Each structure stands twice: as C-alpha cells, then as structure tokens.
Amino acid sequence: MANVKQISVFVDNKPNQAAGAMRVIKENGINLRALSLADTADFGIVRFIANDTDKTVDILKAAGYAVNVTEVVAISIPDTPGQLSRVLDALGSDGVNVEYMYSFLGTSDRAVSFVIRVDDNAHASDVLTKNGIIQLTENDIAEM
C-alpha cells in the first residue's frame, strides 16, 4: 500500500492567515507538491503534500499552527477524457467512500495526479491496484 502523508494546517478565515503559514514554509526551504484550501465561516484548512513532512510539521507547530497529518492515496492517471470517472466508478463500485480529492501537477503532460482521501486506504489501494491505476508514493511526489 502506497499511502502518502498529507499535512493539514488550520488557520483563521481572515486575511493573511494562510499567507503566514506559507511564509513559514518558504522561510524554511520546504517545497510544496500539492495543495488545497477549504474554508468554513470561521477557519480554513490548508491541505498539502510537502517534500519533507516531518520538518514541515515541526516548523509549523513551532510557529504556533495547529497541524494534523493524515494518510491519503495519491494516483497518476492518463490525461484523457473519462479517466477520473473510471477511478471513481471503481472505488465506488467496491464500496470505497471518497471524502475529498484534489489534483496536482506531475512531471508529465500526458498524466494528471490526484490526492484522494478515502474512508479505507487499504481497501482503496487494493481496488486501485486491481484496476491498473498507478499509485504514487511519497518519494514519487517529492521527486516531481
């Protein structure tokens, strides 16, 4: 199973809050590989994959941010119509619930990559493997 560690940073839903977290990351030489920002009325959640998870968590906590690490699945699929539908159909047909997902740039203009948060990573990994879908490791993403 090729789980990837995703970092979530909780910030107030006010101007310059996400920028502050990104500034801390920049000042410490961390490179982000994938990112999603979601908001509620009171706070935002910045979710991302970094090239050095442990260092990133440490520096953000030291800077006073609430940080959480979640294991997610990352995939790479051909950049052609219907490929994401094929992935979601396979997962759903086998009872895997997709909680959220976001895309990110890879190293090929012929493929697109996604971070997928599911209710059961092991089951999702088995389904993806059974359906010939490429799963990415943390090293794969760090090297992009």
trRosetta pair geometry for C-beta under 8 A, 3 or more apart (Angstrom, degrees):
i j d omega theta_ij theta_ji phi_ij phi_ji
1 121 6.5 91 -178 136 133 100
1 122 5.6 -60 -93 -112 151 65
1 125 4.3 91 -126 105 87 178
2 73 7.4 83 84 -138 79 73
2 74 7.5 -87 121 50 106 81
2 125 6.7 151 28 -128 68 122
2 135 4.3 144 53 129 132 120
2 136 6.6 174 139 88 135 25
2 137 4.7 -96 -156 -84 111 72
3 71 4.0 1 -180 -172 133 115
3 72 6.9 125 -160 57 78 27
3 73 6.7 -63 -113 -83 57 58
3 121 5.4 26 -93 178 110 149
3 125 7.7 -71 -57 -65 72 133
4 49 6.2 -11 155 -119 125 127
4 71 7.0 135 64 -156 34 63
4 72 5.5 -40 67 70 88 79
4 73 7.0 113 18 -130 96 14
4 74 4.6 26 -3 -9 149 117
4 115 7.1 -103 77 -125 135 96
4 136 6.7 14 -60 97 135 89
4 137 7.0 160 -82 -168 90 29
4 138 5.2 149 -129 -74 77 74
4 141 6.3 63 -135 -1 137 146
5 49 7.5 125 85 -128 55 79
5 53 4.6 32 95 -118 135 159
5 69 5.3 -11 -167 -170 105 110
5 70 7.5 139 -155 71 55 34
5 71 6.1 -39 -95 -97 56 62
5 72 7.8 118 -127 21 10 80
5 138 6.3 16 20 -93 86 130
6 47 5.7 12 169 -173 118 98
6 48 7.0 157 -159 78 77 21
6 49 5.9 -55 -108 -76 69 75
6 69 7.0 148 74 -157 45 56
6 70 4.9 -28 64 67 100 86
6 71 7.4 147 15 -115 85 12
6 72 4.6 36 -19 0 127 125
6 115 6.4 106 -90 -171 130 138
6 117 7.5 -76 31 -79 159 104
7 47 7.2 163 85 -151 48 50
7 48 5.7 -23 62 66 93 74
7 49 7.5 145 15 -98 84 27
7 50 6.0 6 9 -3 134 111
7 53 6.4 179 -52 -140 110 82
7 56 5.8 -87 -63 114 166 129
7 57 6.3 -150 -118 -75 120 83
7 60 7.5 132 178 12 134 157
7 67 6.3 -24 -166 -164 97 103
7 68 7.5 144 -160 77 49 46
7 69 5.8 -26 -99 -100 61 72
8 45 5.5 -15 -164 -170 106 102
8 46 7.1 149 -156 76 51 48
8 47 5.0 -16 -100 -98 79 78
8 67 7.0 149 79 -158 54 51
8 68 4.5 -14 59 61 106 95
8 69 7.6 -171 17 -80 77 24
8 70 6.3 37 -15 -1 115 113
9 21 5.0 131 137 -151 156 154
9 45 7.4 147 71 -158 44 51
9 46 4.6 -15 58 59 98 102
9 48 7.9 -9 5 19 104 103
9 60 5.9 -107 -106 -165 120 146
9 65 5.2 -12 -152 167 104 135
9 66 7.2 129 -158 78 53 58
9 67 5.6 -17 -100 -102 71 76
10 43 5.6 8 -174 170 92 136
10 44 7.5 157 -155 80 48 47
10 45 6.0 -21 -100 -102 65 70
10 65 7.2 156 53 -178 62 83
10 66 4.3 -22 46 77 113 114
10 67 7.8 -147 11 -73 79 32
10 68 7.7 53 -26 -2 102 104
11 17 3.9 147 168 144 117 114
11 18 5.3 172 64 -72 163 59
11 20 7.4 154 -131 54 129 104
11 21 5.9 -108 -71 -23 131 130
11 43 6.4 154 81 -163 37 83
11 44 4.9 -19 66 61 92 96
11 45 7.9 170 24 -85 75 24
11 46 6.4 34 1 -10 119 109
11 65 7.3 -29 -78 -135 80 106
12 17 4.8 -155 59 -102 76 156
12 42 7.3 -66 -145 165 66 64
12 43 5.8 -67 -117 -110 31 73
12 44 7.5 18 100 15 18 86
13 17 7.3 -97 -87 38 12 149
13 39 5.3 100 -115 -157 119 111
13 40 6.7 -131 -47 70 143 55
13 41 6.7 -166 51 144 157 23
13 42 5.7 151 18 141 116 15
13 43 5.3 -137 -27 -95 90 12
13 44 5.1 123 -90 -35 76 86
14 17 5.2 92 62 -31 76 121
16 19 4.8 -61 -150 46 54 122
16 20 6.1 68 151 -35 78 94
17 20 5.8 -46 -155 22 30 113
17 21 7.3 25 151 -11 60 100
17 44 6.8 142 92 34 125 120
18 21 5.8 -54 -157 36 40 110
18 22 6.3 36 148 -16 70 108
18 37 6.3 12 -123 -124 154 134
18 44 6.0 -48 -64 92 110 148
18 46 5.5 135 -133 -67 101 131
19 22 5.6 -58 -146 42 34 111
19 23 6.2 42 152 -28 67 103
20 23 5.5 -50 -149 29 31 116
20 24 6.8 33 153 -19 62 100
21 24 5.8 -51 -155 31 35 111
21 25 6.6 34 148 -17 64 105
21 46 6.1 170 88 42 151 154
21 60 6.6 29 -148 -128 94 108
21 63 7.8 150 -116 99 60 141
21 65 5.8 81 -108 -98 105 151
22 25 5.5 -52 -150 37 37 115
22 26 6.2 40 151 -22 68 104
22 46 7.9 -132 -56 -162 89 162
23 26 5.6 -52 -145 36 31 112
23 27 6.2 30 157 -19 65 108
24 27 5.9 -56 -145 37 27 110
24 28 6.6 9 159 -4 61 114
24 59 6.0 169 158 140 106 107
24 60 6.2 121 109 -98 141 63
24 63 4.7 -48 -121 -55 151 170
24 65 7.5 -155 43 -18 160 132
25 28 6.3 -77 -154 45 26 100
25 30 4.4 -81 -169 62 83 122
25 32 6.8 35 156 -48 148 105
25 50 7.3 -130 -146 -113 122 131
25 56 6.5 19 -119 -134 96 98
25 59 7.4 135 -94 95 49 132
25 60 7.5 7 -68 -71 84 99
26 29 7.9 46 178 -62 32 24
26 30 7.4 -84 -69 49 22 79
28 55 7.0 -175 149 152 128 109
28 56 7.8 157 93 -103 135 56
28 59 4.8 -42 -56 -126 170 169
30 50 5.2 -19 -180 -160 115 125
30 51 6.5 177 -163 43 65 90
30 52 6.1 -118 -121 46 89 97
30 55 6.7 -175 -89 103 108 110
30 56 5.1 96 -129 -91 151 98
30 59 7.4 -154 -33 45 133 145
31 50 6.9 133 76 -161 46 70
31 51 4.4 31 61 -6 95 131
32 35 5.5 27 162 -54 136 114
32 48 5.1 -39 -146 180 113 137
32 49 7.1 112 -164 75 66 52
32 50 5.6 -47 -103 -102 58 69
32 51 7.7 -112 -72 -14 17 82
33 48 7.6 136 50 177 61 88
33 49 4.6 -52 64 95 105 102
33 50 6.8 164 7 -112 89 16
33 51 6.4 117 -38 -61 108 73
33 104 6.3 69 141 163 70 151
33 141 4.8 109 139 167 162 99
33 142 6.8 -99 -55 -89 146 36
33 144 5.9 96 -144 58 114 118
34 48 6.0 171 89 -151 59 63
34 49 4.3 38 39 26 100 108
34 74 7.7 -170 -12 -118 160 125
34 102 6.7 141 172 99 109 107
34 103 7.9 -135 -141 133 110 26
34 104 3.4 -85 -108 -64 94 153
34 113 7.4 -109 -86 109 127 115
34 115 5.4 138 135 -29 155 128
34 141 7.1 -56 -12 -157 111 129
35 46 7.0 -19 -160 -173 98 88
35 47 7.1 149 -155 86 47 54
35 48 4.2 -5 -102 -102 73 105
35 49 7.9 -124 -60 26 52 64
35 102 7.7 -80 98 125 28 148
35 104 7.4 105 15 -100 53 113
36 46 7.6 162 84 -157 48 44
36 47 4.6 -9 60 61 96 102
36 48 7.2 -178 22 -72 60 61
36 100 7.7 161 135 145 164 125
36 102 4.0 -159 -73 -42 126 166
36 115 7.5 -131 -17 62 124 129
37 44 6.0 -1 -171 180 93 121
37 45 7.3 163 -152 82 47 50
37 46 5.3 -12 -104 -106 82 70
37 47 7.6 -173 -79 23 33 69
38 44 6.7 161 85 -158 43 70
38 45 5.0 -7 60 55 94 97
38 47 7.3 21 5 -1 102 110
38 100 7.8 -52 -58 -149 149 158
39 43 7.4 -163 -148 107 66 35
39 44 4.4 -31 -101 -102 81 84
39 45 7.6 -171 -82 18 35 66
40 43 5.8 15 50 54 101 64
40 44 7.5 -171 21 -82 64 39
47 102 7.4 144 86 16 118 141
47 115 7.8 -167 134 108 118 150
49 74 7.3 36 -78 -79 159 142
49 104 7.4 -88 35 -27 121 170
49 115 6.5 -173 -33 -85 122 138
49 138 7.8 -158 -164 -128 112 75
49 141 5.5 -44 144 153 142 150
50 53 5.8 144 64 -84 99 50
50 56 4.3 87 70 -47 167 158
51 142 4.6 106 -140 -138 73 87
52 55 4.1 9 127 33 121 118
52 56 5.9 145 90 -24 71 91
52 142 7.8 82 -56 -126 53 124
53 56 5.8 -65 -148 38 26 111
53 57 6.3 24 160 -18 66 107
53 69 6.7 79 -179 -125 120 128
53 138 7.3 -58 -22 -147 125 138
54 57 6.0 -55 -149 35 28 109
54 58 6.4 27 155 -18 63 109
55 58 5.7 -59 -149 38 30 113
55 59 6.3 21 159 -14 67 108
56 59 6.2 -59 -144 38 27 103
56 60 6.2 22 160 -14 64 112
57 60 6.1 -63 -146 40 26 107
57 61 6.2 23 160 -16 65 111
57 67 5.4 162 -141 134 75 147
57 69 6.2 -31 -89 -56 137 117
58 61 6.1 -59 -146 38 25 107
58 62 6.2 25 157 -18 63 111
59 62 5.6 -54 -145 38 32 113
59 63 6.3 27 155 -16 64 109
60 63 5.7 -60 -148 40 31 108
60 65 4.3 -57 173 56 91 128
60 67 4.8 105 103 -68 127 138
61 64 7.7 77 -180 -50 31 12
61 65 6.6 -90 -83 61 32 73
61 67 5.5 -91 -65 23 83 128
70 117 6.8 10 135 -119 136 116
71 121 5.8 -31 118 -62 111 162
72 115 5.3 36 129 -175 144 93
72 116 6.3 160 179 73 99 40
72 117 5.0 -59 -117 -85 106 67
72 118 7.8 119 -147 11 66 72
72 121 7.4 -158 -143 -102 18 116
73 115 7.6 144 80 -161 45 49
73 116 4.8 -27 71 66 96 96
73 117 7.9 166 25 -86 76 24
73 118 6.2 7 10 7 123 115
73 121 5.8 169 -53 -137 99 85
73 124 5.3 -117 -35 115 158 133
73 125 6.4 -161 -112 -72 125 78
73 128 7.0 172 180 -24 141 154
73 135 6.4 -66 -167 -136 93 109
74 113 6.4 14 180 -179 98 105
74 114 6.9 179 -149 90 57 46
74 115 5.3 -25 -98 -101 85 63
74 116 7.3 165 -90 17 32 75
74 135 6.8 105 77 -166 58 66
74 136 4.1 -57 106 59 109 108
74 137 8.0 -145 60 -35 116 8
74 140 7.7 -173 98 78 129 120
74 141 6.2 -4 126 -62 170 129
75 87 6.6 150 100 -130 165 145
75 113 6.7 175 90 -149 45 62
75 114 5.4 -5 55 55 90 90
75 116 6.7 14 3 -1 108 120
75 128 6.4 -135 -97 -146 126 140
75 133 5.5 -14 -148 157 131 110
75 134 6.2 123 -161 82 72 61
75 135 5.7 -46 -98 -104 71 52
75 136 6.4 -172 -96 -1 14 91
76 106 5.9 69 -120 -86 116 159
76 108 7.9 77 -170 39 129 119
76 111 4.9 25 178 166 101 133
76 112 7.3 166 -150 82 61 30
76 113 4.8 -28 -96 -95 75 84
76 134 4.6 -36 60 89 89 121
76 136 5.7 90 -24 -53 99 110
77 83 4.3 156 150 156 127 128
77 84 6.7 160 70 -71 155 58
77 86 7.8 163 -151 64 142 112
77 87 6.2 -98 -70 -47 150 129
77 111 6.5 156 79 -155 27 83
77 112 6.1 -24 63 61 79 79
77 113 7.9 150 16 -94 65 35
77 114 7.4 3 8 4 108 110
77 133 6.4 -26 -88 -144 97 94
77 134 7.1 179 -75 38 48 93
78 83 5.3 -170 64 -89 77 150
78 110 6.5 -36 -143 155 73 81
78 111 6.0 -62 -107 -104 32 69
78 112 7.9 18 121 17 18 79
79 83 7.5 -92 -101 23 15 149
79 109 7.2 -73 29 157 155 47
79 110 5.7 -155 28 -177 106 29
79 111 5.7 -154 -26 -103 91 10
79 112 4.8 105 -91 -25 89 96
80 83 5.6 97 63 -33 73 116
82 85 5.1 -60 -155 44 54 118
82 86 6.0 63 147 -30 79 99
83 86 5.5 -49 -152 29 34 116
83 87 6.8 34 151 -18 64 101
83 112 7.7 139 83 45 137 108
84 87 5.6 -50 -152 33 38 112
84 88 6.3 31 154 -13 69 107
84 112 7.9 -40 -60 84 105 130
84 114 7.3 107 -116 -47 103 151
85 88 5.9 -58 -142 43 30 106
85 89 6.0 34 156 -22 66 108
86 89 5.8 -54 -144 36 25 112
86 90 6.4 27 156 -20 61 107
86 131 7.5 170 153 168 97 132
87 90 5.9 -59 -153 34 28 110
87 91 6.5 21 155 -13 65 108
87 114 7.7 147 105 47 167 147
87 128 7.4 16 -143 -113 92 90
87 131 7.6 153 -113 106 53 145
87 133 5.8 97 -109 -115 96 151
88 91 5.8 -54 -144 40 33 109
88 92 5.9 27 160 -14 67 113
88 98 6.6 -53 -128 -15 90 152
89 92 6.0 -61 -140 44 25 107
89 93 5.8 25 163 -21 64 113
90 93 6.1 -56 -141 36 22 109
90 94 6.5 3 162 -2 59 114
90 127 5.6 150 145 163 98 107
90 128 7.2 114 112 -91 136 47
90 130 7.8 176 -172 81 123 97
90 131 4.4 -18 -137 -62 156 164
90 133 7.3 -177 62 -24 158 135
91 94 6.3 -79 -155 46 25 98
91 96 4.0 -79 -173 70 86 120
91 98 6.1 72 116 -49 148 103
91 116 7.9 -134 -82 169 163 151
91 118 6.9 -120 -161 -113 134 135
91 124 6.1 11 -126 -128 108 88
91 127 5.7 121 -101 112 56 150
91 128 7.6 10 -75 -63 93 80
92 95 7.7 65 -174 -56 31 14
92 96 6.8 -87 -70 60 29 71
92 98 7.5 -54 -66 -5 87 103
94 123 7.2 -176 131 164 113 102
94 127 4.5 -176 59 -107 158 129
95 123 7.4 -59 86 161 94 144
96 118 5.3 -12 177 -162 106 132
96 119 6.8 -179 -162 44 60 89
96 120 6.2 -119 -123 53 85 95
96 123 5.6 -179 -89 112 103 110
96 124 4.8 113 -143 -87 149 82
96 127 5.9 -119 -18 12 139 156
97 118 6.4 140 78 -159 52 72
97 119 4.3 38 55 -7 103 125
97 120 8.0 82 33 7 79 85
98 101 6.0 -24 -177 -32 120 114
98 116 6.0 -62 -134 -165 103 105
98 117 7.3 102 -166 76 60 56
98 118 5.7 -42 -102 -99 51 79
99 117 4.5 -60 63 107 108 102
99 118 6.5 174 2 -106 88 21
99 119 6.5 121 -43 -56 105 73
100 116 8.0 -178 96 -149 42 47
100 117 5.0 18 53 43 76 117
101 114 5.4 11 -179 180 115 115
101 115 6.3 172 -151 87 63 56
101 116 4.5 -8 -105 -106 108 68
101 117 6.8 -157 -73 20 57 69
102 114 6.9 165 87 -151 29 72
102 115 5.5 -2 57 52 78 100
103 112 5.9 -22 -153 171 123 109
103 113 6.6 126 -161 82 69 52
103 114 5.2 -43 -100 -96 64 74
103 115 7.9 -172 -91 16 17 71
104 113 5.2 -41 67 85 80 106
104 114 7.4 150 17 -99 74 26
104 115 6.7 46 -6 -18 116 99
105 113 7.2 31 125 35 7 108
105 144 7.5 160 108 157 72 131
106 111 5.5 -34 60 93 148 103
106 112 6.9 178 4 -136 113 22
106 113 4.4 117 -56 -21 109 120
106 144 5.6 -97 -149 -135 53 133
107 144 5.1 -142 -44 -140 96 79
108 111 4.4 50 78 25 120 99
113 136 6.5 20 -143 -24 121 151
113 141 7.8 151 170 -105 155 93
113 144 7.9 -74 -3 -100 163 161
116 124 7.2 -161 108 -180 124 149
118 121 6.2 140 66 -81 104 50
118 123 7.7 -132 132 72 134 93
118 124 4.4 110 64 -58 165 148
120 123 3.9 28 114 25 122 116
120 124 6.1 153 90 -19 67 87
121 124 5.6 -59 -144 40 30 112
121 125 6.1 34 158 -24 66 106
122 125 5.7 -52 -149 33 28 113
122 126 6.7 30 153 -18 62 103
123 126 5.8 -54 -153 34 33 112
123 127 6.4 31 151 -18 66 106
124 127 5.7 -56 -149 37 33 111
124 128 6.2 32 155 -19 68 107
125 128 5.8 -54 -144 37 30 111
125 129 6.2 30 156 -18 64 107
125 135 6.4 25 -133 -88 84 163
126 129 5.8 -57 -147 38 28 111
126 130 6.2 30 155 -21 64 109
127 130 5.7 -56 -147 37 29 113
127 131 6.3 10 159 -4 64 113
128 131 6.1 -71 -148 48 27 99
128 133 4.2 -86 -164 67 84 115
128 135 5.6 94 118 -60 143 108
129 132 7.8 43 -179 -66 30 24
129 133 7.5 -83 -60 50 23 74
129 135 7.2 -39 -67 -10 78 124
136 140 4.2 -132 -161 85 87 140
136 141 5.6 90 148 -50 128 90
137 140 4.7 110 49 -1 70 100
137 141 7.3 -143 93 0 42 85
138 141 5.9 -60 -151 40 34 107
138 142 6.0 35 153 -22 69 109
139 142 5.6 -54 -139 38 32 112
139 143 6.2 24 162 -14 65 111
140 143 6.3 -72 -156 40 23 105
140 144 7.1 38 148 -42 61 97
141 144 5.7 -37 -157 2 39 117
